[in-house]
Amino acid sequence: MNSHQSALALFAAQCRRDLRLMLRRRGDITQPILFAIMVITLFTLATSAEPNKLAQLAPGIIWVAILLSSLLSLDSIYRSDFEDGSLEQMLMSPAPLALLIAARILVHWLSAVMPLVLLTPLFAQMLFLPGDLLTPLMISLLVGTPLISLVGAVIAALTVGIRHSGMLLALLALPLYVPILVFGAGAVVAASQGFAWLGAISLLGAGLVIAIVLAPVAAAAAIKISLT
């Protein structure tokens, strides 16, 4: 087995392990969903449920709800492994730490963010989003939300050794999430106004490619700093 095959096998094994652990903590999956539903419901009530007004605000509301909901699960990316000593074992393992963290980031997106993306058509119905805007919205979320997990994983790695770091984590992550929110929701707004919207998606895609390459390495370095 060559190095590429062994790295792929290690990545798959780590993903399976993390998925099993995540399924045991179902609250980490359901809590963001319930929070997103609550945020969207409150927005609906606050705007007096006028369909035209809600349709105009829908892209921003859905993006904000998903972004804020994802913050709830950022601390759980490394917290359980830090508390039971598994994170230190990962540091001492001969396996590349960045590869193990990349698997952790993928599992976080699949378990904590992807369910929200799958529920987006329901959110769109709640907010009276026109049907022709659902495709741009889904594309923007599929390209943009992995960035949330990648960027959040780096911030969570910096704060992994701090107890009760939830507020600090949010304060550090939110400014970095603003460009993702602007381009993601802005693409849908541009589509609703008849303007070209693929440019914003292309910028999100470029950021995603860069983050896929750099975020696991940066998170691995941050963990080494936090634990030493």
N, C-alpha and C positions, 0 to 999 in steps of 0.2 A: 504494500500500500504506500503510495507516494505521499508527500507532505500535504498536497492539496486535498487529497481524499481523507487523510487523517484529520485535517483541520475541519473539513466539512462534517465528518463523523462526530468530532468533539462538539461542534456547534449544535448539531442535531440532538445529541445527548443532553447538552445543557438546556436546550429549549424544552425537551420532554420533562426534565427534572423541574424546571421553573413552572411549567404549565401544571404539573401535578400539585406543586405547592400552592399555586394560585387558586386552583380549584378547591383546595381545602379551606381557603380563606374567601368564601363567596361574598362576604361583606365588602371586600375590596373591589368586587365587580359590580355589585348592586348599588353601592352607595353613590358612585358617580352618576349612574342612570337616574336614580331617584332625585339627586340634586339637580340634574339638568331639567327634568320634568318640572320640578318646583320652580326653577328660575324662569322657564318659559311660561308657566302658568301665571306667575306673578307679573311678568311683563304684559301678558294678555289682560289681566285685571287692571293694571296701572294705565293702560292705554284705552280703557273703556271698550275694548273688544271691537273696535271699528275695523271691518275687514280691509278697507283701503289703506288705513294707517298701518295696520299690522303687516300687510303685504310689503309695504315700503321698508319697514324695519326688520322684516323676517331674516334676511341674510346676516345682519349684524347680531341679532338676538341669538340665532342658532350658533353662530361662531363664538360669541361670548359665553353662552351656556356650556358648550363643549370645552372651551378653554378653561373656564373656572372649575368645571367638574374634574378635568384631568389633574388639576392642582391637588385635589384631595388624595390622589393615589401616588403622587411623586415620592413622598416620604417612604412609601412601602417598597420602593425599588430595591433598596439595600438594607432596610431597617432590620428585617427578620434575620438575615444572614449576619449582620453585624452583631446582633444580640446573642445569637447561638454560636458565634465563633466561626461560622462557615466562610465569612469574608476573609478572615485571616488565613484560612486554609487555601482559599483561592489565590491569595498573594504568594503563598509558599509553593503552590503547584507549579510544575514545569510547563503547564499549558499557558499560552499567551493570555494575560489578564484581559486585554482589549477584546479578544475573541469571546471570552466568557461574558463580558459585559455587553457585547453586541447582542448576544442571545437574550440576556436579561432585558435589554431595551425592546427587542422585538416582542417578547412575551408581554411586557407592559403595554405596548401598543395594541396587541391582539386582545388582551383581556380587559383593559381599562378604557381604551379609547375607541377601538373598532366597534364595540357594541353601540356606542353613541352614534357613530357614523351610520350603522345599519338602521338605527331608529330615526334617522334624519327625515325620511319621507313622512313619518308620523308627525314629527315636529313641524314640517312644512305644512301639513294639513291643518294643524292647530293654529298656525299663524297665517293661513290663507295665502301662502306663497303660490304664485302662478305656476302651472305645470311646466311651462317651457323653461323656467329658471331652475328646476330641480336638477337637471343635468349639469349646468355650470356649478351649482352648489355642491353636488356630490363629488365632482372632479376636484374642486378646490379643497374639499375636506380630505379626500384620499391622498392628495399631494401634500397638503399642509399639516395634517394632524401627526404624521410621523415626525415632523420637525419638533412638535411639542414634546414627544417622548425623548427625542435625541438631545434637545437642548436641556430639558428637565433632568435627564440622567446626569449631565455634567454638573448642574447646580446641586442636585441631590448628593453627588459624590463629594462635593466640597463641604457639605454640612452633615455628613453621615456620622461623624463623631460627636455631634452636638445633641444633647437631649432636648426634647420638645422644640425641634427646629422648624416646625410647620410654618410659623409666621415668618421667620427669616427666609425660609425657602420660597415662600410666595413673594416676598419683597424682592428677592434676587431674580426670580424667574419672570415676573410680570413685565418688567421693562424689555426683556429679550423676546417676549411673546408679542409685543405690540406690532412689529413689522409683519409677523405671520398673520395676525388678525387683520391688519390693514390690507395686505395683498389678497388674503383669502376672501374676506367679505367684499373687498373692493372689486374683485373679479365678477362677482354675482351682481353687484350694483351696476357695473359697467354693462353687463349683459342685459339688465332690465331697461337700460336707457338706450339700447341699440348700438353701443360702442363695442370696439374690439376688446375682448376680455382674456384672450389666450396669452397676452403679454404678461399679465400678472401671474398667471399659472406657470408660465415659463420661468419667471423669477423665483417662484416657490420651488419649482423643480430643480433649478440650479442650486438653490440653498439646500435642498434635500440631498443632492449628490455630494455636496461639500460636507454636510453634517454626517452623512453615512460614513465617510472616510475619516473625518477628524474627531467626531464626538466620542466614539468608544476609546480612542487613544487618550483624549483629554480626560475622560472620566476615569480611566485607569490611572493616569498620573495623579488626578485629584484624590483618588482613594489611597494611593500610596502616601501622599502628603498627609492626609487626614489620619491615617493609622500609624504614622511613625513620629 
